[in-house]
Amino acid sequence: MIEKKQHITQDEQAVLVGLVQKDQTEAQVNEYLDELAFLAETAGALTQKRFTQKMLHPDSKTFVGKGKLEEIKKYIQLKGNISIVIFDDELTGSQIINIEKELGTKTIDRSDLILDIFARRAKTAQAKTQVELAQYQYILPRLKGMWKHLERQGGGVGTRGPGETEIETDRRIVKDKISLLRKRLAEIDKQAFTQRKERGEFIRVALVGYTNVGKSTLMNILSKSDVFAENKLFATLDTTTRKVVFEQTPFLLSDTVGFIRKLPHHLVESFKSTLDEVREADILLHVVDISHPQYEEQLTVVNKTLAELGSAEKPTITIFNKMDLYEKHVFDEWLEDEVKHDILRELKERWQEETKGNCVFVSATEKRNMDGLRQTILYKVRDMYRIRYPYKAEFFY
């Protein structure tokens, strides 16, 4: 098998690097680096410093300019304990080689970091296969930079074609591996599709949203189940489905992998089967962390991803979660109750208008407005039964 670079280990010290390009603001890039720091923390690394540079486009050899690279190098030498440099954008194989040569420090990019987290989180055969496929797709164009050695099974005469170089052989082996993983994934997908068909004629509801917005916590409350939930990115990789009954009305509720900005394309491709729960759902519950400073941008990212999946037009309830934290951030101790009331009223009126009345404001951790959420879901599910299975609908009242 392949001998890859060792990625992040617990308590590694990291520096982050971001580029402010022509279509971005410094504030946006700082927000991306906030998220990158959270990703690094999820993987076990502690961020010591961030570096940013304004450039029209990345340097083809070292991504950032020579001066900035020298600045990063001096900081690493000064600190003495920095073991990893993480870039917020994708690097080519040659850029990785050049940067590592200059800095003398392990270097990865955002995609590599996300893949590292996914590899740790994968539990089922499906998730493990999806992650492995994404890893090989990531590695393929970076063979020279990412691999030190390729172990060939059945080596010897006949393993290398006439005039074929080592890198060409490596590419051929990786392509064969990708093909094999795709076939394996197709078989797993076929089994999963059969299982979904066997669930019967139930309305299907899927929780979607940015990563770390509280989907799994809501799943636990609504389905009274015990789905893994924690304050880290990508806590859920495998789709979990539970049968839920509200007032004698049954439906299937699924939790899905969280979306994120700059999610590597090959990762989306690999996880399309997991996202079939979204495609095949009758109703979407779009969970939003309203306490996050960039919650509107996160909402847009999710809507764009849903559009890519052909699911943007599905009936959707937008759940604005973490209202307790929102109030904590927005209200100060001197604010009068009347002013607080007006702020909340304006917020709710705005989103009621934008979602055409299809939104609910809750706090999953405080279990605030859970009854209101259940009622909203129940009405939507019953309406969908009337449309989808009219002969069943009369039994659910």
C-alpha positions as CSV (number, residue, x, y, z in Angstrom):
1,M,0.0,0.0,0.0
2,I,0.9,3.7,-0.1
3,E,3.2,5.3,2.4
4,K,1.8,8.8,2.8
5,K,3.0,11.7,4.8
6,Q,2.0,11.5,8.5
7,H,-0.7,14.1,9.1
8,I,-1.7,15.9,12.3
9,T,-1.0,14.3,15.7
10,Q,-2.4,15.4,19.0
11,D,-1.2,18.9,20.2
12,E,0.9,19.7,17.2
13,Q,1.7,23.4,16.9
14,A,0.6,25.0,13.7
15,V,0.7,28.2,11.7
16,L,-2.0,29.1,9.2
17,V,-1.6,30.9,5.8
18,G,-4.2,32.6,3.8
19,L,-4.2,34.7,0.6
20,V,-6.3,37.8,0.1
21,Q,-7.0,37.6,-3.7
22,K,-8.7,40.2,-5.9
23,D,-12.3,39.0,-5.3
24,Q,-11.9,38.8,-1.5
25,T,-11.7,41.2,1.4
26,E,-9.3,40.9,4.3
27,A,-12.3,40.3,6.7
28,Q,-13.5,37.4,4.6
29,V,-10.0,35.7,4.6
30,N,-9.8,36.2,8.4
31,E,-13.1,34.5,8.7
32,Y,-11.9,31.6,6.5
33,L,-8.8,31.4,8.8
34,D,-11.1,31.3,11.9
35,E,-12.7,28.2,10.3
36,L,-9.3,26.7,9.3
37,A,-8.2,27.1,13.0
38,F,-11.4,25.3,14.1
39,L,-10.6,22.5,11.6
40,A,-7.0,22.3,12.9
41,E,-8.3,22.1,16.4
42,T,-10.7,19.3,15.4
43,A,-7.8,17.4,14.0
44,G,-5.8,18.0,17.2
45,A,-3.5,20.9,16.3
46,L,-3.1,24.2,18.1
47,T,-2.8,27.4,16.0
48,Q,0.1,29.6,17.1
49,K,0.0,32.3,14.4
50,R,-1.7,33.3,11.1
51,F,-0.1,34.9,8.1
52,T,-2.0,36.6,5.3
53,Q,-0.8,38.3,2.1
54,K,-2.6,40.4,-0.6
55,M,-1.9,39.1,-4.1
56,L,-3.9,39.2,-7.3
57,H,-3.2,35.4,-7.8
58,P,-1.1,32.8,-6.0
59,D,2.5,32.4,-6.8
60,S,2.9,29.3,-9.1
61,K,6.0,28.0,-7.2
62,T,5.4,28.8,-3.5
63,F,1.7,30.1,-3.4
64,V,2.7,33.2,-1.4
65,G,5.5,35.6,-2.3
66,K,9.2,35.0,-1.4
67,G,9.1,37.8,1.2
68,K,6.1,36.3,3.0
69,L,7.6,32.8,2.9
70,E,10.8,34.2,4.5
71,E,8.6,35.9,7.2
72,I,6.9,32.5,7.9
73,K,10.3,30.8,8.0
74,K,11.8,33.3,10.5
75,Y,8.7,32.8,12.8
76,I,9.1,29.0,12.7
77,Q,12.8,29.3,13.5
78,L,12.1,31.7,16.3
79,K,9.4,29.6,17.9
80,G,11.2,26.3,17.5
81,N,8.1,24.1,18.1
82,I,6.1,24.7,14.9
83,S,5.6,21.3,13.3
84,I,3.0,22.0,10.6
85,V,2.0,24.8,8.2
86,I,-1.6,24.8,6.9
87,F,-2.6,26.7,3.8
88,D,-6.3,27.7,3.4
89,D,-6.3,27.0,-0.3
90,E,-5.4,23.9,-2.4
91,L,-1.7,23.5,-3.1
92,T,-0.2,21.7,-6.1
93,G,2.3,18.9,-5.6
94,S,5.2,21.1,-6.7
95,Q,4.1,24.0,-4.4
96,I,4.1,21.6,-1.4
97,I,7.7,20.4,-2.3
98,N,9.0,24.0,-2.7
99,I,7.3,25.3,0.5
100,E,8.5,22.3,2.6
101,K,12.0,22.7,1.2
102,E,12.1,26.4,2.1
103,L,10.4,26.1,5.5
104,G,11.7,22.7,6.6
105,T,8.3,22.0,8.0
106,K,5.4,19.7,7.1
107,T,3.0,21.5,4.9
108,I,-0.7,20.7,4.0
109,D,-3.7,22.5,2.6
110,R,-7.3,22.9,3.7
111,S,-8.5,19.9,1.5
112,D,-5.8,17.6,3.0
113,L,-6.8,18.7,6.5
114,I,-10.5,18.0,5.9
115,L,-9.6,14.6,4.4
116,D,-7.5,13.9,7.6
117,I,-10.5,14.7,9.8
118,F,-12.8,12.6,7.6
119,A,-10.4,9.6,7.8
120,R,-10.6,9.7,11.6
121,R,-14.3,10.1,11.7
122,A,-15.3,7.4,9.3
123,K,-16.8,4.4,11.1
124,T,-18.8,2.4,8.6
125,A,-17.6,0.5,5.5
126,Q,-19.4,3.1,3.3
127,A,-17.8,6.1,5.0
128,K,-14.3,4.5,5.0
129,T,-14.6,3.7,1.3
130,Q,-15.7,7.2,0.5
131,V,-12.9,8.8,2.4
132,E,-10.3,6.4,0.8
133,L,-11.6,7.2,-2.6
134,A,-11.4,11.0,-1.9
135,Q,-7.8,10.6,-0.6
136,Y,-6.6,8.8,-3.8
137,Q,-8.4,11.4,-6.0
138,Y,-6.6,14.1,-4.0
139,I,-3.2,12.4,-4.2
140,L,-3.3,11.5,-7.9
141,P,-2.4,15.0,-9.3
142,R,0.2,15.4,-6.5
143,L,2.1,12.2,-6.8
144,K,5.5,13.7,-7.0
145,G,5.0,15.9,-4.0
146,M,3.0,13.7,-1.7
147,W,4.6,10.3,-2.1
148,K,8.0,9.1,-0.9
149,H,7.5,5.5,-1.8
150,L,5.0,3.2,-3.4
151,E,4.9,-0.4,-2.3
152,R,3.9,-2.6,-5.3
153,Q,2.1,-5.8,-4.6
154,G,3.2,-8.6,-6.9
155,G,6.3,-6.6,-7.9
156,G,8.9,-7.9,-10.4
157,V,8.7,-8.8,-14.0
158,G,5.5,-7.7,-15.7
159,T,4.6,-4.9,-13.3
160,R,6.0,-2.1,-15.4
161,G,5.2,-1.5,-19.0
162,P,7.9,-0.9,-21.6
163,G,9.5,2.5,-21.2
164,E,7.2,3.4,-18.3
165,T,8.7,5.6,-15.7
166,E,8.2,5.1,-11.9
167,I,5.7,8.0,-11.7
168,E,3.7,6.7,-14.6
169,T,3.5,3.3,-12.9
170,D,2.4,5.0,-9.7
171,R,-0.3,6.9,-11.5
172,R,-1.5,3.7,-13.2
173,I,-1.7,1.9,-9.8
174,V,-3.6,4.8,-8.2
175,K,-6.1,4.9,-11.1
176,D,-6.6,1.2,-10.7
177,K,-7.2,1.7,-7.0
178,I,-9.7,4.5,-7.7
179,S,-11.6,2.3,-10.2
180,L,-11.7,-0.5,-7.6
181,L,-13.0,1.8,-4.9
182,R,-15.7,3.2,-7.2
183,K,-16.9,-0.3,-7.9
184,R,-16.9,-1.2,-4.2
185,L,-18.8,2.0,-3.4
186,A,-21.3,1.3,-6.2
187,E,-22.0,-2.1,-4.5
188,I,-22.4,-0.4,-1.1
189,D,-24.7,2.2,-2.7
190,K,-26.8,-0.5,-4.2
191,Q,-27.3,-2.2,-0.9
192,A,-28.1,1.2,0.8
193,F,-30.6,2.0,-2.0
194,T,-32.3,-1.4,-1.4
195,Q,-32.5,-0.6,2.4
196,R,-34.0,2.8,1.7
197,K,-36.6,1.2,-0.6
198,E,-37.5,-1.3,2.1
199,R,-38.3,1.5,4.6
200,G,-41.8,1.6,3.1
201,E,-44.2,4.4,2.3
202,F,-43.1,7.0,4.9
203,I,-42.5,10.7,4.4
204,R,-38.7,11.3,4.6
205,V,-37.2,14.3,6.4
206,A,-33.5,15.1,6.3
207,L,-31.6,17.5,8.6
208,V,-29.1,19.6,6.5
209,G,-26.9,22.5,7.3
210,Y,-23.4,23.8,7.8
211,T,-21.1,21.7,10.0
212,N,-21.4,22.3,13.7
213,V,-24.8,24.0,13.7
214,G,-26.4,21.5,16.1
215,K,-28.1,19.0,13.6
216,S,-27.1,15.9,15.7
217,T,-28.4,17.5,18.9
218,L,-31.7,18.3,17.3
219,M,-31.8,14.7,15.9
220,N,-31.4,13.4,19.4
221,I,-34.2,15.6,20.8
222,L,-36.7,15.0,17.9
223,S,-36.1,11.2,17.6
224,K,-35.2,10.6,21.3
225,S,-32.2,8.7,20.1
226,D,-28.5,8.9,21.0
227,V,-26.6,10.2,18.0
228,F,-23.0,11.3,18.5
229,A,-22.8,15.1,18.9
230,E,-19.9,17.4,20.0
231,N,-18.6,20.9,19.4
232,K,-16.3,19.9,16.6
233,L,-16.5,20.1,12.8
234,F,-17.8,17.0,11.0
235,A,-18.9,15.2,14.1
236,T,-21.3,13.2,11.9
237,L,-20.1,11.5,8.7
238,D,-22.4,8.5,8.4
239,T,-26.1,9.2,7.8
240,T,-28.3,8.2,10.7
241,T,-32.0,7.5,10.1
242,R,-34.7,7.0,12.7
243,K,-38.4,6.4,12.6
244,V,-40.2,9.3,14.5
245,V,-43.9,9.6,15.4
246,F,-45.5,12.9,16.2
247,E,-49.2,12.7,17.3
248,Q,-49.6,9.3,15.6
249,T,-48.0,10.6,12.4
250,P,-44.9,8.6,11.5
251,F,-42.0,9.7,9.3
252,L,-38.3,9.0,8.8
253,L,-35.7,11.5,10.1
254,S,-32.1,11.5,8.8
255,D,-29.1,13.3,10.0
256,T,-26.5,14.1,7.3
257,V,-22.9,15.2,6.9
258,G,-22.4,19.0,7.5
259,F,-21.5,21.3,4.6
260,I,-18.6,23.7,4.7
261,R,-17.0,26.4,2.6
262,K,-14.3,25.3,0.2
263,L,-15.3,21.6,0.6
264,P,-13.0,19.7,-1.7
265,H,-14.8,18.8,-4.9
266,H,-13.5,15.2,-4.9
267,L,-14.9,14.9,-1.3
268,V,-18.4,16.0,-2.5
269,E,-18.1,13.5,-5.4
270,S,-17.2,10.7,-3.0
271,F,-19.9,11.5,-0.5
272,K,-22.7,11.8,-3.1
273,S,-24.2,8.4,-1.9
274,T,-24.4,9.7,1.7
275,L,-26.1,12.8,0.3
276,D,-28.7,10.6,-1.4
277,E,-30.6,11.0,1.8
278,V,-30.9,14.7,0.9
279,R,-31.8,14.0,-2.7
280,E,-34.5,11.5,-1.8
281,A,-36.0,13.4,1.1
282,D,-39.5,14.8,0.9
283,I,-38.8,17.6,3.3
284,L,-35.5,19.3,4.4
285,L,-34.8,20.8,7.8
286,H,-32.1,23.4,7.2
287,V,-30.5,24.0,10.5
288,V,-28.7,27.4,10.9
289,D,-26.4,28.5,13.8
290,I,-27.9,32.0,14.2
291,S,-25.3,32.9,16.8
292,H,-22.4,32.6,14.3
293,P,-21.2,36.0,13.0
294,Q,-21.3,34.7,9.4
295,Y,-24.5,32.7,9.7
296,E,-26.0,34.3,6.5
297,E,-22.9,33.3,4.5
298,Q,-23.1,29.7,5.9
299,L,-26.8,29.6,4.9
300,T,-25.8,30.6,1.4
301,V,-23.1,27.9,1.2
302,V,-25.7,25.3,2.2
303,N,-28.2,26.6,-0.3
304,K,-25.6,26.5,-3.1
305,T,-24.7,22.9,-2.2
306,L,-28.3,21.9,-2.2
307,A,-28.7,23.5,-5.6
308,E,-25.7,21.4,-6.9
309,L,-27.5,18.3,-5.5
310,G,-30.7,19.3,-7.3
311,S,-32.5,19.7,-4.0
312,A,-32.9,23.5,-3.7
313,E,-36.7,23.4,-4.6
314,K,-37.6,20.8,-2.0
315,P,-40.1,21.9,0.8
316,T,-37.8,23.3,3.5
317,I,-38.2,24.4,7.1
318,T,-35.3,26.7,8.2
319,I,-34.4,26.1,11.8
320,F,-32.5,29.0,13.4
321,N,-30.8,27.2,16.3
322,K,-28.7,28.5,19.2
323,M,-31.0,31.5,20.0
324,D,-29.5,31.4,23.5
325,L,-26.1,32.2,22.2
326,Y,-27.4,34.8,19.8
327,E,-29.0,36.7,22.6
328,K,-25.9,36.4,24.7
329,H,-23.8,37.9,21.9
330,V,-26.3,40.6,20.8
331,F,-27.8,41.8,24.1
332,D,-25.8,43.5,26.8
333,E,-26.8,43.8,30.5
334,W,-27.9,47.5,30.1
335,L,-30.3,46.8,27.2
336,E,-34.0,47.3,28.2
337,D,-36.4,44.5,27.8
338,E,-38.5,46.5,25.3
339,V,-35.4,47.0,23.1
340,K,-34.5,43.3,23.3
341,H,-38.1,42.4,22.3
342,D,-37.9,44.8,19.3
343,I,-34.6,43.3,18.1
344,L,-36.0,39.8,18.2
345,R,-39.2,40.8,16.6
346,E,-37.4,42.5,13.7
347,L,-35.1,39.4,13.3
348,K,-38.1,37.0,13.2
349,E,-40.2,39.2,10.9
350,R,-37.3,39.4,8.4
351,W,-36.7,35.7,8.2
352,Q,-40.4,34.9,8.2
353,E,-40.7,37.0,5.1
354,E,-37.6,35.6,3.5
355,T,-38.6,32.0,4.1
356,K,-42.3,32.6,3.3
357,G,-43.2,31.6,6.9
358,N,-41.2,28.4,6.8
359,C,-38.9,29.1,9.7
360,V,-38.6,28.4,13.5
361,F,-36.3,29.9,16.1
362,V,-35.0,27.4,18.8
363,S,-32.3,26.6,21.2
364,A,-31.6,22.8,21.1
365,T,-29.3,22.9,24.2
366,E,-31.9,24.7,26.2
367,K,-34.7,22.8,24.5
368,R,-36.4,26.1,23.8
369,N,-39.4,26.1,21.4
370,M,-39.1,22.4,20.8
371,D,-42.9,22.1,20.8
372,G,-43.2,24.8,18.2
373,L,-40.6,23.0,16.1
374,R,-42.5,19.7,16.4
375,Q,-45.8,21.3,15.4
376,T,-44.2,23.0,12.4
377,I,-42.6,19.7,11.2
378,L,-45.9,17.8,11.9
379,Y,-48.0,20.2,9.7
380,K,-45.4,19.9,6.9
381,V,-45.3,16.1,7.1
382,R,-49.1,15.8,7.1
383,D,-49.3,18.1,4.1
384,M,-46.8,15.9,2.3
385,Y,-48.7,12.7,3.1
386,R,-51.8,14.3,1.5
387,I,-49.7,14.9,-1.7
388,R,-47.6,11.8,-1.7
389,Y,-49.8,9.1,-0.1
390,P,-53.3,10.5,0.0
391,Y,-54.8,7.1,0.9
392,K,-52.6,7.1,4.1
393,A,-53.2,10.6,5.2
394,E,-56.6,10.1,6.8
395,F,-55.0,7.6,9.3
396,F,-52.7,10.3,10.8
397,Y,-55.3,12.6,12.3
